[in-house]
Amino acid sequence: MSREDLLALVAVLREQNAALAEQNAVLSARVVQQDAEIERLRGRVAELERRLDRNSGNSNLPPSTDLFGRPKPDPEPRSPRARGKQKGAPGSGLVMVEAPDRVEDHRPANCADCGEGLGGRASAGFARRQVFDVPLVSVAVTEHRLHKIACDCGHVTVATAPDLVAGSPSSYGPNLRALAAYLLVHQHVPVERTAELIADLTGAAVSTGWVSSVLAEAADLTVGSVDLIRALLTLGHVLHADETTTRIGSARRWLHVACNDRLTLLGLAPRSKAGADTLGVLPGFRGTLVHDSLSFYGGYADTAHQLCGAHLVRELTAAEEDWPKQKWHQQIRWALAGLNRQARRVRGGEIPEIPPRSLEFYQRHYHQGVNVGLSLHPRAEGRKQTRARNLLERLRDRAHDVLRFADHPKQVPFTNNTGERALRPVKTQVKISGCHQSETGAAAWLAVRSYLDSARKHGLSAFDAIHRAFTGNLWMPPIALPA
């Protein structure tokens, strides 16, 4: 080839090389873009898998949301003890009473051997058999006659009707009204079925409108007790606060609870600090507030805080599922369980306080676990932090609020289970009876439920409590609570 041909070939090869370099740059940029997209999709898949694996054991979801069931742990070795009542255990059979309400005598008519008649002969003794039953209920109508008496002066005076029968010429009495309120609020029976049940059992053909009106009446009657419940909760030493969703008609609403082991107060309000304030307890409370570390509870700076240990344990369980080869989550969970075990011994009267060496031992392992976790999950500047990092920072920054129960084991509980238990009946009500159709009806139901739940915590049955409200003997919580 001549020199000119070689130069022309070199020029062509240079052009091809430039085109290939440009194409390579485009492909390289596309690979970088695809790698970023793959990484994003991997993160998205991991997040979706994490959400799919959420259950009541590793998150704040209730057990009712475990659609596919929680993974069952390995079965423990079966106990050699047989099932059922154990030898030597006290029995619980139906015991005969010495003074029955009614006695029925049964005498044989003829001799079982020769057949001779036994009429008129004296009894030589008897065997006892007792049947425990309830009498069939039937509505009884009591007529109150308001007599008119003429005086010598010519004026005619009419007797004043008792408070329980004042109003319309005919009405249902306090027993029947208390039964309707009891079925609606405590037993979660829907309005129509409450009317049907009352008609079937008593013969009183009450209307659904009347049943609905009983709820509003019960709420009005219990106002005094609910107001005192609110005041006593505000003045208490420990307060549980929690929230959940409910429905009124087609709208979702937030429900708040403020309670302790003796009193309960429920109310509708937005999911915010201002909403929680509407219950009238948290603004003036100065004790220890137990909650699930929802952000707006941190706004109550005048209170001490205890973060719910059950929520933290579930979050640590989720972290273990996400990072099974790491051990920090197991160590923190173990330390919390050890402290809670010691606290239960204090509350049970086994020991006067958590031994200082045990307290220092578990707290040291707690902090070590947090520090190890933070080193394995460094903070990512400029982007959203991982769930593990957020959990670890909370365990570090709010360690006093996590471990407060260990410093005051007799007063401060490890979990917020008391608050969660107070909310469960509301979820039960929605599942059985459906949602309330108006905010007024929902507020009335919650007021009566607060009254009944508080009375039951003091040993009074739900029916007795509501019956006392309808008969003018409203239950009031004691101001001086027992130690």
BAGUTOR-36970 format. One record per residue (C-alpha): residue in three letters; z, y, x; residue number from 1. Coordinates in steps of 0.001 Angstrom, whole numbers, plus 500000, padded with zeros to 6 digits. Each point is the difference from the previous one (the first is absolute). Example, Ala and Ser with C-alpha at 12.3 -4.5 7.8 and 13.67 -1.06 7.14 Angstrom:
<dovos>
Ala,507800,495500,512300,1
Ser,499340,503440,501370,2
</dovos>
This chain:
<dovos>
Met,500000,500000,500000,1
Ser,499220,503495,501179,2
Arg,502660,502586,500601,3
Glu,499059,501835,496783,4
Asp,500344,496782,497982,5
Leu,503432,499371,501498,6
Leu,501132,503530,499165,7
Ala,498745,499612,496435,8
Leu,501876,496684,499672,9
Val,503182,501586,501337,10
Ala,499664,502819,497450,11
Val,499587,497495,497185,12
Leu,503010,498004,501183,13
Arg,502073,503196,500177,14
Glu,499074,500863,496418,15
Gln,500898,496469,498865,16
Asn,503291,500142,501911,17
Ala,500851,503341,498392,18
Ala,499211,498568,496555,19
Leu,502156,496962,500725,20
Ala,502833,502205,501232,21
Glu,499778,502083,496827,22
Gln,499931,496854,497873,23
Asn,502982,498599,501940,24
Ala,501936,503213,499377,25
Val,499268,499743,496272,26
Leu,501076,496356,499962,27
Ser,503115,500752,502004,28
Ala,500971,502736,497559,29
Arg,499347,497636,497113,30
Val,502178,497305,501627,31
Val,502824,502504,500439,32
Gln,499634,501022,496362,33
Gln,499943,496387,498854,34
Asp,503044,499162,502117,35
Ala,501874,502849,498356,36
Glu,498864,498794,496570,37
Ile,501043,496427,500806,38
Glu,503414,501246,501136,39
Arg,500357,502029,496816,40
Leu,499018,497003,497860,41
Arg,502399,497766,501887,42
Gly,502783,502437,499269,43
Arg,498925,500155,496370,44
Val,499939,496200,499700,45
Ala,503427,499789,501652,46
Glu,501351,502595,497566,47
Leu,498521,498153,496993,48
Glu,501416,496702,501248,49
Arg,503372,501678,500457,50
Arg,499886,501330,496449,51
Leu,498978,496595,498670,52
Asp,502925,498389,501833,53
Arg,502542,502464,498598,54
Asn,502624,498364,497826,55
Ser,503602,500502,498987,56
Gly,501171,498542,503318,57
Asn,498238,502412,502352,58
Ser,499632,503175,497936,59
Asn,501618,501983,497193,60
Leu,497923,498230,497351,61
Pro,501975,498253,497242,62
Pro,499841,496182,499669,63
Ser,497874,500366,496848,64
Thr,497081,501171,502172,65
Asp,499920,496767,502032,66
Leu,496792,498814,498314,67
Phe,499419,497085,502334,68
Gly,503634,499277,500749,69
Arg,501918,500684,503154,70
Pro,499572,497612,502937,71
Lys,502749,497418,499719,72
Pro,502178,499436,503069,73
Asp,500366,496557,501493,74
Pro,502281,497922,497766,75
Glu,503543,499643,501241,76
Pro,501477,496541,500456,77
Arg,501193,498676,496662,78
Ser,503739,499985,499501,79
Pro,501573,496562,499615,80
Arg,501986,501329,497056,81
Ala,498772,498706,496644,82
Arg,498720,502410,497362,83
Gly,502042,501071,497029,84
Lys,503767,500165,499558,85
Gln,501905,498939,503084,86
Lys,502879,497553,499953,87
Gly,503273,501855,499567,88
Ala,498366,503231,498812,89
Pro,501645,501566,496915,90
Gly,498254,499318,496717,91
Ser,498624,502595,497626,92
Gly,499778,498160,496681,93
Leu,500767,501413,496554,94
Val,503793,499981,499605,95
Met,501583,499445,496590,96
Val,502181,502813,498608,97
Glu,503491,499496,498611,98
Ala,499567,502371,497027,99
Pro,496578,499502,498364,100
Asp,498749,502557,497498,101
Arg,499454,497354,497326,102
Val,501045,496382,499502,103
Glu,498076,497390,498006,104
Asp,501764,496671,499269,105
His,497918,496841,499728,106
Arg,501704,496935,498446,107
Pro,498591,496473,499774,108
Ala,499355,498887,496390,109
Asn,500345,496233,500579,110
Cys,501553,497637,502533,111
Ala,497499,499076,502696,112
Asp,501383,496410,499993,113
Cys,500722,498872,496417,114
Gly,498269,502807,498119,115
Glu,503090,501017,497974,116
Gly,500056,503640,498850,117
Leu,502158,502335,502071,118
Gly,500280,502945,497606,119
Gly,503441,501562,499790,120
Arg,501353,498311,503124,121
Ala,501756,502095,502667,122
Ser,498189,500689,503253,123
Ala,501166,498078,503048,124
Gly,498544,502554,502415,125
Phe,496590,501410,500805,126
Ala,497439,500467,502761,127
Arg,498828,503522,500752,128
Arg,496416,501179,500296,129
Gln,499110,503692,500302,130
Val,496649,501723,499446,131
Phe,499425,503455,501447,132
Asp,497453,502015,498033,133
Val,499282,503509,498768,134
Pro,499797,500952,496325,135
Leu,496610,500958,498646,136
Val,499669,503770,499925,137
Ser,499135,501714,496752,138
Val,499854,503712,499324,139
Ala,502860,501209,497799,140
Val,499603,503107,497847,141
Thr,503064,502234,499643,142
Glu,499879,502655,497285,143
His,501975,503169,500653,144
Arg,500827,501737,496708,145
Leu,500710,503694,500425,146
His,502161,500722,497033,147
Lys,500050,503343,498235,148
Ile,503430,501250,498901,149
Ala,500431,502922,497589,150
Cys,502885,502364,500634,151
Asp,501978,501849,497283,152
Cys,498355,503172,501280,153
Gly,496683,498618,498900,154
His,498550,499326,503449,155
Val,498576,496546,500726,156
Thr,500526,498722,503557,157
Val,497812,497259,501477,158
Ala,501420,497649,502670,159
Thr,498590,500512,503503,160
Ala,497805,497184,501257,161
Pro,501113,498269,503222,162
Asp,498062,501040,503073,163
Leu,498347,496604,500286,164
Val,498429,500225,496528,165
Ala,499354,503737,499717,166
Gly,496388,500908,499343,167
Ser,497539,498059,497856,168
Pro,501229,497993,496991,169
Ser,499305,496720,501830,170
Ser,500006,499295,503722,171
Tyr,500537,497236,502506,172
Gly,503440,499748,501556,173
Pro,501102,500270,503637,174
Asn,500009,496253,500627,175
Leu,496330,499674,499077,176
Arg,499043,503140,501922,177
Ala,501884,498766,503076,178
Leu,498185,496657,499770,179
Ala,496611,501717,499882,180
Ala,500798,502184,503021,181
Tyr,501366,497004,501893,182
Leu,496813,498000,499415,183
Leu,497733,502909,500919,184
Val,501723,501117,503188,185
His,501932,497087,501437,186
Gln,497920,497025,498868,187
His,496592,501781,500272,188
Val,498880,498851,496546,189
Pro,497002,502006,498688,190
Val,500472,502180,496916,191
Glu,498048,497778,497593,192
Arg,501731,496829,501168,193
Thr,503382,501723,499784,194
Ala,499341,500791,496342,195
Glu,498826,496417,499420,196
Leu,503007,498496,501785,197
Ile,502474,502100,498017,198
Ala,498291,499060,496728,199
Asp,499987,496289,500854,200
Leu,503643,499876,501092,201
Thr,501663,502413,497598,202
Gly,497651,500441,497060,203
Ala,499857,503772,500555,204
Ala,496311,500940,499684,205
Val,500099,502900,502459,206
Ser,496817,501915,500796,207
Thr,498521,500567,503454,208
Gly,500434,503734,499458,209
Trp,503714,499525,499434,210
Val,500282,497823,503124,211
Ser,498285,502717,502052,212
Ser,502332,502674,498636,213
Val,503056,497989,501076,214
Leu,499052,500454,503665,215
Ala,500041,503807,499745,216
Glu,503314,499857,498127,217
Ala,501517,497786,502704,218
Ala,498876,502428,502699,219
Asp,501656,502913,498162,220
Leu,503229,498036,499562,221
Thr,500256,499120,503706,222
Val,499398,503515,501379,223
Gly,503673,500583,500813,224
Ser,500302,496791,501995,225
Val,496717,500569,501869,226
Asp,501087,503526,500963,227
Leu,503238,498634,501456,228
Ile,498038,497273,501834,229
Arg,497874,502724,501606,230
Ala,503053,501962,501104,231
Leu,501794,496956,501437,232
Leu,496907,498926,501945,233
Thr,499788,503469,501529,234
Leu,503623,499820,501128,235
Gly,499753,496442,501361,236
His,500110,498882,503621,237
Val,496886,497763,499963,238
Leu,496851,500477,497926,239
His,496935,497761,499700,240
Ala,496689,501734,499247,241
Asp,496694,498319,499263,242
Glu,496797,500533,498051,243
Thr,497185,498013,498418,244
Thr,497071,500450,497656,245
Thr,499920,499536,496250,246
Arg,497530,500856,497261,247
Ile,500180,502264,496981,248
Gly,496952,499431,497862,249
Ser,497069,499905,502418,250
Ala,501643,502221,502637,251
Arg,501925,498796,503021,252
Arg,503392,501616,500500,253
Trp,502685,499762,502639,254
Leu,503472,498752,499214,255
His,503043,500903,502128,256
Val,503431,498401,500175,257
Ala,503279,501239,501445,258
Cys,502758,497412,499913,259
Asn,502872,498249,501719,260
Asp,501825,496739,499359,261
Arg,501814,501553,496989,262
Leu,497521,502416,498380,263
Thr,496261,500322,499293,264
Leu,497799,502977,499101,265
Leu,496258,499685,499277,266
Gly,497468,502740,499345,267
Leu,496308,500923,500016,268
Ala,498833,502482,502633,269
Pro,497163,500579,502499,270
Arg,500112,498154,503312,271
Ser,501355,502891,502036,272
Lys,503240,501604,501053,273
Ala,499757,502415,497083,274
Gly,499479,497022,497700,275
Ala,503015,498145,501386,276
Asp,502071,503168,499550,277
Thr,499383,499951,496241,278
Leu,502466,497123,499602,279
Gly,502686,502550,500868,280
Val,501737,497866,502625,281
Leu,498384,500399,503422,282
Pro,500209,503823,500320,283
Gly,503801,499904,499953,284
Phe,500586,496620,501650,285
Arg,501782,500109,503382,286
Gly,500682,496326,500765,287
Thr,497761,497295,501505,288
Leu,496580,499618,498398,289
Val,498483,496493,500179,290
His,496210,499936,499627,291
Asp,496747,498482,501244,292
Ser,499217,502865,502441,293
Leu,497477,501678,497689,294
Ser,499201,503324,501627,295
Phe,501429,502383,497390,296
Tyr,503467,498396,500194,297
Gly,500202,501416,503510,298
Gly,500075,503461,498427,299
Tyr,503621,499478,498939,300
Ala,501520,501332,503192,301
Asp,503543,500311,498615,302
Thr,500363,496233,499552,303
Ala,500343,497090,502392,304
His,497233,497400,499727,305
Gln,499758,496210,500102,306
Leu,496479,498575,500174,307
Cys,499594,496798,498010,308
Gly,500320,497048,502389,309
Ala,498019,497684,497719,310
His,496978,502302,500201,311
Leu,500295,500154,503788,312
Val,500227,496216,500276,313
Arg,496835,499625,497933,314
Glu,498200,502517,502216,315
Leu,501148,498112,503101,316
Thr,498727,496769,498453,317
Ala,496607,501627,499438,318
Ala,499990,501179,503636,319
Glu,500727,496446,501130,320
Glu,497014,498751,498010,321
Asp,497779,502683,501566,322
Trp,501337,499452,503557,323
Pro,501211,496384,500133,324
Lys,500085,499795,503826,325
Gln,502437,502916,500299,326
Lys,503752,499575,499559,327
Trp,501393,503489,499407,328
His,499804,499713,496199,329
Gln,501940,496726,500040,330
Gln,502718,501498,502207,331
Ile,500471,503063,497774,332
Arg,500094,497860,496871,333
Trp,502502,497635,501631,334
Ala,502237,502912,501022,335
Leu,499973,501476,496478,336
Ala,500778,496604,498480,337
Gly,502920,499533,502403,338
Leu,501488,503383,499131,339
Asn,499555,499357,496278,340
Arg,501739,496642,500374,341
Gln,502976,501722,501603,342
Ala,500017,502707,497323,343
Arg,500119,497371,497248,344
Arg,503026,498442,501689,345
Val,501737,503381,499912,346
Arg,499209,500518,496300,347
Gly,501134,496445,499273,348
Gly,503397,500667,501588,349
Glu,499536,497486,502839,350
Ile,500378,502651,502710,351
Pro,501267,503607,499827,352
Glu,497015,501452,501901,353
Ile,496998,498970,502056,354
Pro,501328,499111,503455,355
Pro,498950,502714,502486,356
Arg,498486,497451,502378,357
Ser,497848,498547,497212,358
Leu,498999,503473,498874,359
Glu,498963,501014,503517,360
Phe,498234,496663,500594,361
Tyr,497744,500183,496937,362
Gln,499342,503729,500299,363
Arg,498942,499574,503648,364
His,497529,497278,499063,365
Tyr,498713,502171,497164,366
His,499222,502914,502328,367
Gln,498532,497695,502648,368
Gly,497639,498519,497442,369
Val,498896,503465,498877,370
Asn,499359,501124,503578,371
Val,497973,496883,500807,372
Gly,497923,500475,496858,373
Leu,499312,503641,500845,374
Ser,498786,499006,503469,375
Leu,497610,497440,498498,376
His,498713,502444,497371,377
Pro,499493,503350,501787,378
Arg,499304,503075,497972,379
Ala,496294,500653,499401,380
Glu,499441,503705,500384,381
Gly,497555,501669,497664,382
Arg,499724,497211,497459,383
Lys,501972,498127,497384,384
Gln,502824,497869,501345,385
Thr,500279,496278,499333,386
Arg,502496,498702,497441,387
Ala,501969,498372,502816,388
Arg,500287,503301,501869,389
Asn,501089,501879,496870,390
Leu,502641,497349,499262,391
Leu,501314,500042,503572,392
Glu,500226,503801,500084,393
Arg,501951,499940,496756,394
Leu,502364,497343,501372,395
Arg,500483,502133,503119,396
Asp,500261,503472,498479,397
Arg,502131,498951,497010,398
Ala,502128,497353,501686,399
His,503201,501589,498624,400
Asp,498599,499735,496467,401
Val,498966,496376,500572,402
Leu,503358,498907,501473,403
Arg,502387,502113,497896,404
Phe,501029,496940,497971,405
Ala,501455,498465,503171,406
Asp,502163,503092,500637,407
His,501311,499994,496406,408
Pro,499696,496372,498822,409
Lys,502478,500334,497128,410
Gln,498250,502954,498369,411
Val,496328,500011,501009,412
Pro,497758,497025,499044,413
Phe,497209,498608,502170,414
Thr,497353,500027,497246,415
Asn,498919,502038,496998,416
Asn,500055,496925,497752,417
Thr,502316,501735,497523,418
Gly,497345,502638,499340,419
Glu,497200,497455,499769,420
Arg,501961,497854,497525,421
Ala,500476,503029,497752,422
Leu,496216,500499,499825,423
Arg,499062,496395,499203,424
Pro,500852,500184,496266,425
Val,497465,502827,499619,426
Lys,497269,497785,501452,427
Thr,501167,497198,497708,428
Gln,499808,502334,497009,429
Val,496376,500926,500774,430
Lys,498971,496367,500468,431
Ile,501662,498765,496809,432
Ser,499804,502920,497586,433
Gly,497180,502057,501500,434
Cys,500140,503600,501075,435
His,501676,502805,498088,436
Gln,497642,502118,497928,437
Ser,501776,503313,500535,438
Glu,502125,501618,502676,439
Thr,502690,500713,497403,440
Gly,500282,496310,499132,441
Ala,500031,499007,503691,442
Ala,502731,502541,500787,443
Ala,502131,498707,497104,444
Trp,499580,496400,501144,445
Leu,500981,500909,503582,446
Ala,503080,501935,498833,447
Val,501271,497066,497947,448
Arg,499186,497600,502834,449
Ser,502015,502166,502407,450
Tyr,502962,499858,497609,451
Leu,499788,496226,499489,452
Asp,499503,499184,503677,453
Ser,502998,502121,500983,454
Ala,502199,498442,497295,455
Arg,499034,496491,501077,456
Lys,500970,500811,503587,457
His,503500,500647,498629,458
Gly,500208,496621,498249,459
Leu,498962,501079,496493,460
Ser,497257,498017,498282,461
Ala,496816,501858,499101,462
Phe,500450,499429,496263,463
Asp,503634,501129,500044,464
Ala,498995,503159,501861,465
Ile,497237,500983,497564,466
His,502147,498999,497001,467
Arg,502731,502338,501194,468
Ala,497467,502836,500153,469
Phe,498951,499455,496369,470
Thr,503565,499654,498731,471
Gly,501325,503223,501520,472
Asn,501827,498366,502921,473
Leu,497585,500881,502826,474
Trp,500706,498303,503316,475
Met,500700,502498,502778,476
Pro,500048,499067,503686,477
Pro,503449,500324,501576,478
Ile,500329,503076,502166,479
Ala,502443,498360,502399,480
Leu,497984,497001,501148,481
Pro,501920,497048,501433,482
Ala,500119,499749,503801,483
</dovos>
